[in-house]
Amino acid sequence: MDTIEIRGESIRLGQLLKLHGIAEHGAMAKDMIADGEVSVNGEVETRRGATIRPGDRIEALGEVIEVAAEEG
């Protein structure tokens, strides 16, 4: 499992997938999400703009990402 830190209170799901590198570009993130290949906290998420917050757990392409708040 990887942990990714975000600045601020939230990030959009599509942005998170690009930031982590699971999706190489926005179109790939959009397709993965639309095809039901991404889950948030154990539930399939089909909205690219879904709000992701620290503490959320994302699963995509066999990878698990935990979101944490950036310390600073």
Predicted model as a PDB file, atoms N, CA, C, CB and O in Angstrom, pLDDT in the B-factor column:
MODEL        1                                                                  
ATOM      1  N   MET A   1       0.846  -1.179   0.000  1.00 88.00           N  
ATOM      2  CA  MET A   1       0.000   0.000   0.000  1.00 88.00           C  
ATOM      3  C   MET A   1       0.889   1.238   0.000  1.00 88.00           C  
ATOM      4  CB  MET A   1      -0.961   0.000   1.221  1.00 88.00           C  
ATOM      5  O   MET A   1       1.880   1.315   0.726  1.00 88.00           O  
ATOM      6  N   ASP A   2       0.514   2.188  -0.820  1.00 92.00           N  
ATOM      7  CA  ASP A   2       1.217   3.466  -0.884  1.00 92.00           C  
ATOM      8  C   ASP A   2       0.418   4.522  -0.135  1.00 92.00           C  
ATOM      9  CB  ASP A   2       1.451   3.897  -2.352  1.00 92.00           C  
ATOM     10  O   ASP A   2      -0.806   4.442  -0.042  1.00 92.00           O  
ATOM     11  N   THR A   3       1.113   5.495   0.389  1.00 94.00           N  
ATOM     12  CA  THR A   3       0.463   6.649   1.001  1.00 94.00           C  
ATOM     13  C   THR A   3       0.826   7.869   0.176  1.00 94.00           C  
ATOM     14  CB  THR A   3       0.888   6.829   2.500  1.00 94.00           C  
ATOM     15  O   THR A   3       1.989   8.072  -0.171  1.00 94.00           O  
ATOM     16  N   ILE A   4      -0.171   8.676  -0.135  1.00 94.00           N  
ATOM     17  CA  ILE A   4       0.080   9.904  -0.876  1.00 94.00           C  
ATOM     18  C   ILE A   4      -0.450  11.062  -0.038  1.00 94.00           C  
ATOM     19  CB  ILE A   4      -0.590   9.869  -2.299  1.00 94.00           C  
ATOM     20  O   ILE A   4      -1.577  11.025   0.456  1.00 94.00           O  
ATOM     21  N   GLU A   5       0.378  12.085   0.112  1.00 94.00           N  
ATOM     22  CA  GLU A   5      -0.010  13.251   0.903  1.00 94.00           C  
ATOM     23  C   GLU A   5      -0.549  14.323  -0.025  1.00 94.00           C  
ATOM     24  CB  GLU A   5       1.185  13.793   1.732  1.00 94.00           C  
ATOM     25  O   GLU A   5       0.003  14.578  -1.095  1.00 94.00           O  
ATOM     26  N   ILE A   6      -1.645  14.949   0.407  1.00 94.00           N  
ATOM     27  CA  ILE A   6      -2.230  16.030  -0.379  1.00 94.00           C  
ATOM     28  C   ILE A   6      -2.202  17.324   0.415  1.00 94.00           C  
ATOM     29  CB  ILE A   6      -3.671  15.688  -0.798  1.00 94.00           C  
ATOM     30  O   ILE A   6      -2.282  17.320   1.644  1.00 94.00           O  
ATOM     31  N   ARG A   7      -2.088  18.419  -0.300  1.00 91.00           N  
ATOM     32  CA  ARG A   7      -2.159  19.740   0.292  1.00 91.00           C  
ATOM     33  C   ARG A   7      -3.622  20.151   0.329  1.00 91.00           C  
ATOM     34  CB  ARG A   7      -1.295  20.771  -0.499  1.00 91.00           C  
ATOM     35  O   ARG A   7      -4.361  19.856  -0.611  1.00 91.00           O  
ATOM     36  N   GLY A   8      -4.045  20.800   1.349  1.00 90.00           N  
ATOM     37  CA  GLY A   8      -5.435  21.227   1.433  1.00 90.00           C  
ATOM     38  C   GLY A   8      -6.323  20.117   1.975  1.00 90.00           C  
ATOM     39  O   GLY A   8      -5.849  19.086   2.454  1.00 90.00           O  
ATOM     40  N   GLU A   9      -7.627  20.360   1.884  1.00 94.00           N  
ATOM     41  CA  GLU A   9      -8.590  19.441   2.486  1.00 94.00           C  
ATOM     42  C   GLU A   9      -8.993  18.290   1.581  1.00 94.00           C  
ATOM     43  CB  GLU A   9      -9.807  20.191   2.887  1.00 94.00           C  
ATOM     44  O   GLU A   9      -9.438  17.249   2.064  1.00 94.00           O  
ATOM     45  N   SER A  10      -8.841  18.465   0.256  1.00 96.00           N  
ATOM     46  CA  SER A  10      -9.315  17.418  -0.644  1.00 96.00           C  
ATOM     47  C   SER A  10      -8.638  17.505  -2.008  1.00 96.00           C  
ATOM     48  CB  SER A  10     -10.828  17.508  -0.807  1.00 96.00           C  
ATOM     49  O   SER A  10      -7.928  18.463  -2.314  1.00 96.00           O  
ATOM     50  N   ILE A  11      -8.883  16.465  -2.821  1.00 97.00           N  
ATOM     51  CA  ILE A  11      -8.385  16.402  -4.187  1.00 97.00           C  
ATOM     52  C   ILE A  11      -9.430  15.620  -4.989  1.00 97.00           C  
ATOM     53  CB  ILE A  11      -6.945  15.723  -4.264  1.00 97.00           C  
ATOM     54  O   ILE A  11     -10.137  14.782  -4.430  1.00 97.00           O  
ATOM     55  N   ARG A  12      -9.528  15.882  -6.257  1.00 97.00           N  
ATOM     56  CA  ARG A  12     -10.465  15.146  -7.113  1.00 97.00           C  
ATOM     57  C   ARG A  12      -9.860  13.787  -7.463  1.00 97.00           C  
ATOM     58  CB  ARG A  12     -10.796  15.957  -8.410  1.00 97.00           C  
ATOM     59  O   ARG A  12      -8.642  13.654  -7.582  1.00 97.00           O  
ATOM     60  N   LEU A  13     -10.705  12.798  -7.625  1.00 97.00           N  
ATOM     61  CA  LEU A  13     -10.248  11.434  -7.879  1.00 97.00           C  
ATOM     62  C   LEU A  13      -9.354  11.351  -9.116  1.00 97.00           C  
ATOM     63  CB  LEU A  13     -11.442  10.507  -8.041  1.00 97.00           C  
ATOM     64  O   LEU A  13      -8.293  10.729  -9.064  1.00 97.00           O  
ATOM     65  N   GLY A  14      -9.758  11.958 -10.209  1.00 96.00           N  
ATOM     66  CA  GLY A  14      -8.949  11.927 -11.434  1.00 96.00           C  
ATOM     67  C   GLY A  14      -7.570  12.525 -11.220  1.00 96.00           C  
ATOM     68  O   GLY A  14      -6.577  11.997 -11.721  1.00 96.00           O  
ATOM     69  N   GLN A  15      -7.502  13.627 -10.478  1.00 96.00           N  
ATOM     70  CA  GLN A  15      -6.221  14.267 -10.187  1.00 96.00           C  
ATOM     71  C   GLN A  15      -5.336  13.351  -9.344  1.00 96.00           C  
ATOM     72  CB  GLN A  15      -6.442  15.605  -9.463  1.00 96.00           C  
ATOM     73  O   GLN A  15      -4.129  13.266  -9.569  1.00 96.00           O  
ATOM     74  N   LEU A  16      -5.933  12.678  -8.388  1.00 96.00           N  
ATOM     75  CA  LEU A  16      -5.176  11.774  -7.515  1.00 96.00           C  
ATOM     76  C   LEU A  16      -4.553  10.634  -8.315  1.00 96.00           C  
ATOM     77  CB  LEU A  16      -6.083  11.207  -6.412  1.00 96.00           C  
ATOM     78  O   LEU A  16      -3.396  10.277  -8.095  1.00 96.00           O  
ATOM     79  N   LEU A  17      -5.316  10.067  -9.236  1.00 96.00           N  
ATOM     80  CA  LEU A  17      -4.793   8.961 -10.045  1.00 96.00           C  
ATOM     81  C   LEU A  17      -3.614   9.420 -10.904  1.00 96.00           C  
ATOM     82  CB  LEU A  17      -5.903   8.379 -10.940  1.00 96.00           C  
ATOM     83  O   LEU A  17      -2.651   8.675 -11.089  1.00 96.00           O  
ATOM     84  N   LYS A  18      -3.688  10.643 -11.427  1.00 95.00           N  
ATOM     85  CA  LYS A  18      -2.565  11.183 -12.207  1.00 95.00           C  
ATOM     86  C   LYS A  18      -1.380  11.493 -11.296  1.00 95.00           C  
ATOM     87  CB  LYS A  18      -2.995  12.457 -12.972  1.00 95.00           C  
ATOM     88  O   LYS A  18      -0.239  11.185 -11.640  1.00 95.00           O  
ATOM     89  N   LEU A  19      -1.638  12.094 -10.149  1.00 92.00           N  
ATOM     90  CA  LEU A  19      -0.577  12.458  -9.213  1.00 92.00           C  
ATOM     91  C   LEU A  19       0.199  11.227  -8.761  1.00 92.00           C  
ATOM     92  CB  LEU A  19      -1.161  13.187  -8.001  1.00 92.00           C  
ATOM     93  O   LEU A  19       1.425  11.270  -8.662  1.00 92.00           O  
ATOM     94  N   HIS A  20      -0.493  10.145  -8.490  1.00 92.00           N  
ATOM     95  CA  HIS A  20       0.153   8.916  -8.044  1.00 92.00           C  
ATOM     96  C   HIS A  20       0.887   8.220  -9.179  1.00 92.00           C  
ATOM     97  CB  HIS A  20      -0.870   7.976  -7.441  1.00 92.00           C  
ATOM     98  O   HIS A  20       1.872   7.519  -8.945  1.00 92.00           O  
ATOM     99  N   GLY A  21       0.413   8.409 -10.416  1.00 94.00           N  
ATOM    100  CA  GLY A  21       1.043   7.765 -11.558  1.00 94.00           C  
ATOM    101  C   GLY A  21       0.313   6.521 -12.046  1.00 94.00           C  
ATOM    102  O   GLY A  21       0.758   5.878 -12.997  1.00 94.00           O  
ATOM    103  N   ILE A  22      -0.798   6.176 -11.410  1.00 94.00           N  
ATOM    104  CA  ILE A  22      -1.591   5.034 -11.886  1.00 94.00           C  
ATOM    105  C   ILE A  22      -2.139   5.348 -13.276  1.00 94.00           C  
ATOM    106  CB  ILE A  22      -2.756   4.706 -10.896  1.00 94.00           C  
ATOM    107  O   ILE A  22      -2.170   4.485 -14.153  1.00 94.00           O  
ATOM    108  N   ALA A  23      -2.568   6.590 -13.461  1.00 95.00           N  
ATOM    109  CA  ALA A  23      -3.043   7.042 -14.767  1.00 95.00           C  
ATOM    110  C   ALA A  23      -1.988   7.973 -15.358  1.00 95.00           C  
ATOM    111  CB  ALA A  23      -4.435   7.761 -14.654  1.00 95.00           C  
ATOM    112  O   ALA A  23      -1.541   8.911 -14.698  1.00 95.00           O  
ATOM    113  N   GLU A  24      -1.599   7.714 -16.586  1.00 94.00           N  
ATOM    114  CA  GLU A  24      -0.570   8.526 -17.226  1.00 94.00           C  
ATOM    115  C   GLU A  24      -1.082   9.903 -17.615  1.00 94.00           C  
ATOM    116  CB  GLU A  24      -0.039   7.818 -18.449  1.00 94.00           C  
ATOM    117  O   GLU A  24      -0.309  10.859 -17.671  1.00 94.00           O  
ATOM    118  N   HIS A  25      -2.385  10.014 -17.884  1.00 93.00           N  
ATOM    119  CA  HIS A  25      -2.973  11.292 -18.282  1.00 93.00           C  
ATOM    120  C   HIS A  25      -4.449  11.295 -17.919  1.00 93.00           C  
ATOM    121  CB  HIS A  25      -2.779  11.548 -19.803  1.00 93.00           C  
ATOM    122  O   HIS A  25      -5.005  10.269 -17.526  1.00 93.00           O  
ATOM    123  N   GLY A  26      -5.075  12.447 -18.051  1.00 92.00           N  
ATOM    124  CA  GLY A  26      -6.466  12.603 -17.647  1.00 92.00           C  
ATOM    125  C   GLY A  26      -7.425  11.675 -18.362  1.00 92.00           C  
ATOM    126  O   GLY A  26      -8.366  11.169 -17.752  1.00 92.00           O  
ATOM    127  N   ALA A  27      -7.201  11.442 -19.652  1.00 95.00           N  
ATOM    128  CA  ALA A  27      -8.098  10.566 -20.411  1.00 95.00           C  
ATOM    129  C   ALA A  27      -8.039   9.136 -19.877  1.00 95.00           C  
ATOM    130  CB  ALA A  27      -7.734  10.588 -21.909  1.00 95.00           C  
ATOM    131  O   ALA A  27      -9.055   8.443 -19.825  1.00 95.00           O  
ATOM    132  N   MET A  28      -6.857   8.707 -19.484  1.00 96.00           N  
ATOM    133  CA  MET A  28      -6.719   7.348 -18.922  1.00 96.00           C  
ATOM    134  C   MET A  28      -7.455   7.259 -17.589  1.00 96.00           C  
ATOM    135  CB  MET A  28      -5.216   6.974 -18.734  1.00 96.00           C  
ATOM    136  O   MET A  28      -8.147   6.276 -17.324  1.00 96.00           O  
ATOM    137  N   ALA A  29      -7.308   8.280 -16.753  1.00 96.00           N  
ATOM    138  CA  ALA A  29      -8.012   8.309 -15.465  1.00 96.00           C  
ATOM    139  C   ALA A  29      -9.522   8.277 -15.695  1.00 96.00           C  
ATOM    140  CB  ALA A  29      -7.614   9.570 -14.647  1.00 96.00           C  
ATOM    141  O   ALA A  29     -10.242   7.537 -15.025  1.00 96.00           O  
ATOM    142  N   LYS A  30      -9.991   9.076 -16.637  1.00 96.00           N  
ATOM    143  CA  LYS A  30     -11.418   9.131 -16.956  1.00 96.00           C  
ATOM    144  C   LYS A  30     -11.941   7.762 -17.378  1.00 96.00           C  
ATOM    145  CB  LYS A  30     -11.678  10.157 -18.065  1.00 96.00           C  
ATOM    146  O   LYS A  30     -12.998   7.334 -16.917  1.00 96.00           O  
ATOM    147  N   ASP A  31     -11.210   7.075 -18.250  1.00 96.00           N  
ATOM    148  CA  ASP A  31     -11.631   5.761 -18.729  1.00 96.00           C  
ATOM    149  C   ASP A  31     -11.635   4.723 -17.608  1.00 96.00           C  
ATOM    150  CB  ASP A  31     -10.720   5.299 -19.859  1.00 96.00           C  
ATOM    151  O   ASP A  31     -12.568   3.927 -17.503  1.00 96.00           O  
ATOM    152  N   MET A  32     -10.595   4.729 -16.771  1.00 97.00           N  
ATOM    153  CA  MET A  32     -10.525   3.776 -15.654  1.00 97.00           C  
ATOM    154  C   MET A  32     -11.722   3.957 -14.720  1.00 97.00           C  
ATOM    155  CB  MET A  32      -9.203   3.954 -14.867  1.00 97.00           C  
ATOM    156  O   MET A  32     -12.339   2.982 -14.292  1.00 97.00           O  
ATOM    157  N   ILE A  33     -12.036   5.193 -14.416  1.00 97.00           N  
ATOM    158  CA  ILE A  33     -13.136   5.487 -13.500  1.00 97.00           C  
ATOM    159  C   ILE A  33     -14.469   5.109 -14.142  1.00 97.00           C  
ATOM    160  CB  ILE A  33     -13.133   6.981 -13.103  1.00 97.00           C  
ATOM    161  O   ILE A  33     -15.313   4.484 -13.499  1.00 97.00           O  
ATOM    162  N   ALA A  34     -14.660   5.485 -15.406  1.00 96.00           N  
ATOM    163  CA  ALA A  34     -15.915   5.181 -16.107  1.00 96.00           C  
ATOM    164  C   ALA A  34     -16.136   3.676 -16.259  1.00 96.00           C  
ATOM    165  CB  ALA A  34     -15.921   5.843 -17.485  1.00 96.00           C  
ATOM    166  O   ALA A  34     -17.276   3.211 -16.268  1.00 96.00           O  
ATOM    167  N   ASP A  35     -15.054   2.925 -16.377  1.00 96.00           N  
ATOM    168  CA  ASP A  35     -15.148   1.474 -16.544  1.00 96.00           C  
ATOM    169  C   ASP A  35     -15.321   0.731 -15.221  1.00 96.00           C  
ATOM    170  CB  ASP A  35     -13.918   0.963 -17.248  1.00 96.00           C  
ATOM    171  O   ASP A  35     -15.371  -0.499 -15.206  1.00 96.00           O  
ATOM    172  N   GLY A  36     -15.413   1.468 -14.107  1.00 96.00           N  
ATOM    173  CA  GLY A  36     -15.622   0.835 -12.808  1.00 96.00           C  
ATOM    174  C   GLY A  36     -14.393   0.156 -12.242  1.00 96.00           C  
ATOM    175  O   GLY A  36     -14.510  -0.755 -11.423  1.00 96.00           O  
ATOM    176  N   GLU A  37     -13.205   0.590 -12.670  1.00 97.00           N  
ATOM    177  CA  GLU A  37     -11.958  -0.032 -12.226  1.00 97.00           C  
ATOM    178  C   GLU A  37     -11.353   0.624 -10.992  1.00 97.00           C  
ATOM    179  CB  GLU A  37     -10.960  -0.001 -13.337  1.00 97.00           C  
ATOM    180  O   GLU A  37     -10.264   0.246 -10.558  1.00 97.00           O  
ATOM    181  N   VAL A  38     -12.056   1.609 -10.420  1.00 98.00           N  
ATOM    182  CA  VAL A  38     -11.523   2.346  -9.275  1.00 98.00           C  
ATOM    183  C   VAL A  38     -12.540   2.285  -8.138  1.00 98.00           C  
ATOM    184  CB  VAL A  38     -11.199   3.828  -9.656  1.00 98.00           C  
ATOM    185  O   VAL A  38     -13.733   2.507  -8.344  1.00 98.00           O  
ATOM    186  N   SER A  39     -12.051   1.981  -6.938  1.00 98.00           N  
ATOM    187  CA  SER A  39     -12.945   2.017  -5.783  1.00 98.00           C  
ATOM    188  C   SER A  39     -12.378   2.955  -4.722  1.00 98.00           C  
ATOM    189  CB  SER A  39     -13.152   0.596  -5.200  1.00 98.00           C  
ATOM    190  O   SER A  39     -11.166   3.104  -4.567  1.00 98.00           O  
ATOM    191  N   VAL A  40     -13.298   3.575  -4.005  1.00 98.00           N  
ATOM    192  CA  VAL A  40     -12.963   4.489  -2.924  1.00 98.00           C  
ATOM    193  C   VAL A  40     -13.604   3.930  -1.659  1.00 98.00           C  
ATOM    194  CB  VAL A  40     -13.453   5.961  -3.226  1.00 98.00           C  
ATOM    195  O   VAL A  40     -14.823   3.784  -1.575  1.00 98.00           O  
ATOM    196  N   ASN A  41     -12.765   3.622  -0.680  1.00 98.00           N  
ATOM    197  CA  ASN A  41     -13.249   3.056   0.585  1.00 98.00           C  
ATOM    198  C   ASN A  41     -14.116   1.819   0.351  1.00 98.00           C  
ATOM    199  CB  ASN A  41     -14.045   4.108   1.368  1.00 98.00           C  
ATOM    200  O   ASN A  41     -15.135   1.632   1.016  1.00 98.00           O  
ATOM    201  N   GLY A  42     -13.706   0.978  -0.596  1.00 97.00           N  
ATOM    202  CA  GLY A  42     -14.387  -0.282  -0.846  1.00 97.00           C  
ATOM    203  C   GLY A  42     -15.594  -0.209  -1.769  1.00 97.00           C  
ATOM    204  O   GLY A  42     -16.201  -1.238  -2.064  1.00 97.00           O  
ATOM    205  N   GLU A  43     -15.958   0.988  -2.232  1.00 98.00           N  
ATOM    206  CA  GLU A  43     -17.111   1.161  -3.122  1.00 98.00           C  
ATOM    207  C   GLU A  43     -16.638   1.620  -4.489  1.00 98.00           C  
ATOM    208  CB  GLU A  43     -18.122   2.176  -2.533  1.00 98.00           C  
ATOM    209  O   GLU A  43     -15.800   2.517  -4.585  1.00 98.00           O  
ATOM    210  N   VAL A  44     -17.167   1.013  -5.557  1.00 98.00           N  
ATOM    211  CA  VAL A  44     -16.802   1.439  -6.912  1.00 98.00           C  
ATOM    212  C   VAL A  44     -17.238   2.887  -7.094  1.00 98.00           C  
ATOM    213  CB  VAL A  44     -17.459   0.515  -7.999  1.00 98.00           C  
ATOM    214  O   VAL A  44     -18.367   3.253  -6.766  1.00 98.00           O  
ATOM    215  N   GLU A  45     -16.334   3.704  -7.617  1.00 97.00           N  
ATOM    216  CA  GLU A  45     -16.603   5.132  -7.832  1.00 97.00           C  
ATOM    217  C   GLU A  45     -16.534   5.420  -9.323  1.00 97.00           C  
ATOM    218  CB  GLU A  45     -15.590   6.031  -7.046  1.00 97.00           C  
ATOM    219  O   GLU A  45     -15.526   5.122  -9.964  1.00 97.00           O  
ATOM    220  N   THR A  46     -17.590   5.995  -9.881  1.00 96.00           N  
ATOM    221  CA  THR A  46     -17.632   6.277 -11.318  1.00 96.00           C  
ATOM    222  C   THR A  46     -17.619   7.767 -11.622  1.00 96.00           C  
ATOM    223  CB  THR A  46     -18.859   5.649 -11.930  1.00 96.00           C  
ATOM    224  O   THR A  46     -17.832   8.162 -12.768  1.00 96.00           O  
ATOM    225  N   ARG A  47     -17.376   8.597 -10.621  1.00 95.00           N  
ATOM    226  CA  ARG A  47     -17.306  10.050 -10.840  1.00 95.00           C  
ATOM    227  C   ARG A  47     -15.848  10.507 -10.786  1.00 95.00           C  
ATOM    228  CB  ARG A  47     -18.158  10.816  -9.777  1.00 95.00           C  
ATOM    229  O   ARG A  47     -15.190  10.394  -9.752  1.00 95.00           O  
ATOM    230  N   ARG A  48     -15.358  11.021 -11.904  1.00 92.00           N  
ATOM    231  CA  ARG A  48     -13.977  11.484 -11.960  1.00 92.00           C  
ATOM    232  C   ARG A  48     -13.738  12.634 -10.986  1.00 92.00           C  
ATOM    233  CB  ARG A  48     -13.622  11.916 -13.380  1.00 92.00           C  
ATOM    234  O   ARG A  48     -12.638  12.783 -10.454  1.00 92.00           O  
ATOM    235  N   GLY A  49     -14.758  13.437 -10.757  1.00 94.00           N  
ATOM    236  CA  GLY A  49     -14.631  14.583  -9.864  1.00 94.00           C  
ATOM    237  C   GLY A  49     -14.969  14.287  -8.420  1.00 94.00           C  
ATOM    238  O   GLY A  49     -15.128  15.211  -7.622  1.00 94.00           O  
ATOM    239  N   ALA A  50     -15.084  13.009  -8.065  1.00 97.00           N  
ATOM    240  CA  ALA A  50     -15.391  12.654  -6.678  1.00 97.00           C  
ATOM    241  C   ALA A  50     -14.341  13.268  -5.754  1.00 97.00           C  
ATOM    242  CB  ALA A  50     -15.445  11.106  -6.498  1.00 97.00           C  
ATOM    243  O   ALA A  50     -13.148  13.256  -6.057  1.00 97.00           O  
ATOM    244  N   THR A  51     -14.795  13.797  -4.635  1.00 97.00           N  
ATOM    245  CA  THR A  51     -13.901  14.447  -3.683  1.00 97.00           C  
ATOM    246  C   THR A  51     -13.231  13.397  -2.800  1.00 97.00           C  
ATOM    247  CB  THR A  51     -14.673  15.473  -2.819  1.00 97.00           C  
ATOM    248  O   THR A  51     -13.899  12.590  -2.154  1.00 97.00           O  
ATOM    249  N   ILE A  52     -11.907  13.424  -2.784  1.00 98.00           N  
ATOM    250  CA  ILE A  52     -11.109  12.501  -1.985  1.00 98.00           C  
ATOM    251  C   ILE A  52     -10.456  13.297  -0.857  1.00 98.00           C  
ATOM    252  CB  ILE A  52     -10.033  11.768  -2.862  1.00 98.00           C  
ATOM    253  O   ILE A  52      -9.872  14.358  -1.079  1.00 98.00           O  
ATOM    254  N   ARG A  53     -10.569  12.762   0.352  1.00 98.00           N  
ATOM    255  CA  ARG A  53     -10.043  13.454   1.537  1.00 98.00           C  
ATOM    256  C   ARG A  53      -9.037  12.570   2.278  1.00 98.00           C  
ATOM    257  CB  ARG A  53     -11.197  13.857   2.486  1.00 98.00           C  
ATOM    258  O   ARG A  53      -9.015  11.354   2.090  1.00 98.00           O  
ATOM    259  N   PRO A  54      -8.213  13.185   3.117  1.00 97.00           N  
ATOM    260  CA  PRO A  54      -7.305  12.377   3.933  1.00 97.00           C  
ATOM    261  C   PRO A  54      -8.080  11.306   4.694  1.00 97.00           C  
ATOM    262  CB  PRO A  54      -6.522  13.269   4.918  1.00 97.00           C  
ATOM    263  O   PRO A  54      -9.160  11.560   5.228  1.00 97.00           O  
ATOM    264  N   GLY A  55      -7.512  10.110   4.732  1.00 97.00           N  
ATOM    265  CA  GLY A  55      -8.157   8.978   5.379  1.00 97.00           C  
ATOM    266  C   GLY A  55      -8.844   8.052   4.385  1.00 97.00           C  
ATOM    267  O   GLY A  55      -9.148   6.904   4.713  1.00 97.00           O  
ATOM    268  N   ASP A  56      -9.096   8.551   3.152  1.00 98.00           N  
ATOM    269  CA  ASP A  56      -9.725   7.710   2.135  1.00 98.00           C  
ATOM    270  C   ASP A  56      -8.720   6.700   1.601  1.00 98.00           C  
ATOM    271  CB  ASP A  56     -10.288   8.570   0.985  1.00 98.00           C  
ATOM    272  O   ASP A  56      -7.512   6.932   1.601  1.00 98.00           O  
ATOM    273  N   ARG A  57      -9.258   5.571   1.144  1.00 98.00           N  
ATOM    274  CA  ARG A  57      -8.443   4.486   0.598  1.00 98.00           C  
ATOM    275  C   ARG A  57      -8.917   4.209  -0.830  1.00 98.00           C  
ATOM    276  CB  ARG A  57      -8.538   3.191   1.491  1.00 98.00           C  
ATOM    277  O   ARG A  57     -10.090   3.913  -1.056  1.00 98.00           O  
ATOM    278  N   ILE A  58      -8.002   4.308  -1.781  1.00 98.00           N  
ATOM    279  CA  ILE A  58      -8.313   4.155  -3.194  1.00 98.00           C  
ATOM    280  C   ILE A  58      -7.686   2.857  -3.695  1.00 98.00           C  
ATOM    281  CB  ILE A  58      -7.805   5.377  -4.018  1.00 98.00           C  
ATOM    282  O   ILE A  58      -6.538   2.548  -3.376  1.00 98.00           O  
ATOM    283  N   GLU A  59      -8.449   2.104  -4.481  1.00 97.00           N  
ATOM    284  CA  GLU A  59      -7.923   0.889  -5.102  1.00 97.00           C  
ATOM    285  C   GLU A  59      -8.124   0.993  -6.605  1.00 97.00           C  
ATOM    286  CB  GLU A  59      -8.618  -0.392  -4.532  1.00 97.00           C  
ATOM    287  O   GLU A  59      -9.222   1.286  -7.078  1.00 97.00           O  
ATOM    288  N   ALA A  60      -7.035   0.747  -7.364  1.00 96.00           N  
ATOM    289  CA  ALA A  60      -7.091   0.795  -8.822  1.00 96.00           C  
ATOM    290  C   ALA A  60      -5.954  -0.035  -9.397  1.00 96.00           C  
ATOM    291  CB  ALA A  60      -7.017   2.256  -9.335  1.00 96.00           C  
ATOM    292  O   ALA A  60      -4.816   0.052  -8.935  1.00 96.00           O  
ATOM    293  N   LEU A  61      -6.264  -0.832 -10.396  1.00 93.00           N  
ATOM    294  CA  LEU A  61      -5.266  -1.656 -11.091  1.00 93.00           C  
ATOM    295  C   LEU A  61      -4.409  -2.470 -10.122  1.00 93.00           C  
ATOM    296  CB  LEU A  61      -4.367  -0.774 -11.947  1.00 93.00           C  
ATOM    297  O   LEU A  61      -3.205  -2.623 -10.330  1.00 93.00           O  
ATOM    298  N   GLY A  62      -5.025  -2.984  -9.077  1.00 93.00           N  
ATOM    299  CA  GLY A  62      -4.320  -3.819  -8.119  1.00 93.00           C  
ATOM    300  C   GLY A  62      -3.479  -3.052  -7.110  1.00 93.00           C  
ATOM    301  O   GLY A  62      -2.805  -3.658  -6.277  1.00 93.00           O  
ATOM    302  N   GLU A  63      -3.511  -1.742  -7.177  1.00 94.00           N  
ATOM    303  CA  GLU A  63      -2.753  -0.928  -6.226  1.00 94.00           C  
ATOM    304  C   GLU A  63      -3.696  -0.301  -5.212  1.00 94.00           C  
ATOM    305  CB  GLU A  63      -1.946   0.167  -6.959  1.00 94.00           C  
ATOM    306  O   GLU A  63      -4.847   0.007  -5.521  1.00 94.00           O  
ATOM    307  N   VAL A  64      -3.191  -0.118  -4.000  1.00 96.00           N  
ATOM    308  CA  VAL A  64      -3.970   0.509  -2.933  1.00 96.00           C  
ATOM    309  C   VAL A  64      -3.242   1.775  -2.511  1.00 96.00           C  
ATOM    310  CB  VAL A  64      -4.173  -0.464  -1.716  1.00 96.00           C  
ATOM    311  O   VAL A  64      -2.039   1.757  -2.253  1.00 96.00           O  
ATOM    312  N   ILE A  65      -3.978   2.864  -2.444  1.00 95.00           N  
ATOM    313  CA  ILE A  65      -3.416   4.156  -2.055  1.00 95.00           C  
ATOM    314  C   ILE A  65      -4.187   4.679  -0.859  1.00 95.00           C  
ATOM    315  CB  ILE A  65      -3.462   5.174  -3.233  1.00 95.00           C  
ATOM    316  O   ILE A  65      -5.417   4.728  -0.877  1.00 95.00           O  
ATOM    317  N   GLU A  66      -3.467   5.067   0.176  1.00 97.00           N  
ATOM    318  CA  GLU A  66      -4.100   5.728   1.305  1.00 97.00           C  
ATOM    319  C   GLU A  66      -3.751   7.205   1.224  1.00 97.00           C  
ATOM    320  CB  GLU A  66      -3.645   5.105   2.669  1.00 97.00           C  
ATOM    321  O   GLU A  66      -2.603   7.575   0.976  1.00 97.00           O  
ATOM    322  N   VAL A  67      -4.757   8.040   1.435  1.00 97.00           N  
ATOM    323  CA  VAL A  67      -4.571   9.492   1.326  1.00 97.00           C  
ATOM    324  C   VAL A  67      -4.346  10.074   2.709  1.00 97.00           C  
ATOM    325  CB  VAL A  67      -5.794  10.166   0.643  1.00 97.00           C  
ATOM    326  O   VAL A  67      -5.082   9.781   3.652  1.00 97.00           O  
ATOM    327  N   ALA A  68      -3.313  10.906   2.815  1.00 96.00           N  
ATOM    328  CA  ALA A  68      -2.985  11.564   4.082  1.00 96.00           C  
ATOM    329  C   ALA A  68      -2.841  13.059   3.846  1.00 96.00           C  
ATOM    330  CB  ALA A  68      -1.682  10.978   4.699  1.00 96.00           C  
ATOM    331  O   ALA A  68      -2.569  13.496   2.728  1.00 96.00           O  
ATOM    332  N   ALA A  69      -3.023  13.837   4.902  1.00 95.00           N  
ATOM    333  CA  ALA A  69      -2.837  15.279   4.814  1.00 95.00           C  
ATOM    334  C   ALA A  69      -1.338  15.587   4.864  1.00 95.00           C  
ATOM    335  CB  ALA A  69      -3.599  16.014   5.964  1.00 95.00           C  
ATOM    336  O   ALA A  69      -0.592  14.996   5.645  1.00 95.00           O  
ATOM    337  N   GLU A  70      -0.922  16.509   4.028  1.00 90.00           N  
ATOM    338  CA  GLU A  70       0.475  16.924   4.028  1.00 90.00           C  
ATOM    339  C   GLU A  70       0.762  17.669   5.322  1.00 90.00           C  
ATOM    340  CB  GLU A  70       0.802  17.811   2.790  1.00 90.00           C  
ATOM    341  O   GLU A  70       0.030  18.577   5.717  1.00 90.00           O  
ATOM    342  N   GLU A  71       1.833  17.265   5.963  1.00 83.00           N  
ATOM    343  CA  GLU A  71       2.187  17.939   7.217  1.00 83.00           C  
ATOM    344  C   GLU A  71       2.995  19.190   6.912  1.00 83.00           C  
ATOM    345  CB  GLU A  71       2.985  16.993   8.152  1.00 83.00           C  
ATOM    346  O   GLU A  71       3.795  19.221   5.977  1.00 83.00           O  
ATOM    347  N   GLY A  72       2.778  20.182   7.689  1.00 69.00           N  
ATOM    348  CA  GLY A  72       3.553  21.393   7.447  1.00 69.00           C  
ATOM    349  C   GLY A  72       2.942  22.508   8.070  1.00 69.00           C  
ATOM    350  O   GLY A  72       3.452  23.625   7.977  1.00 69.00           O  
TER     351      GLY A  72                                                      
ENDMDL                                                                          
END                                                                             
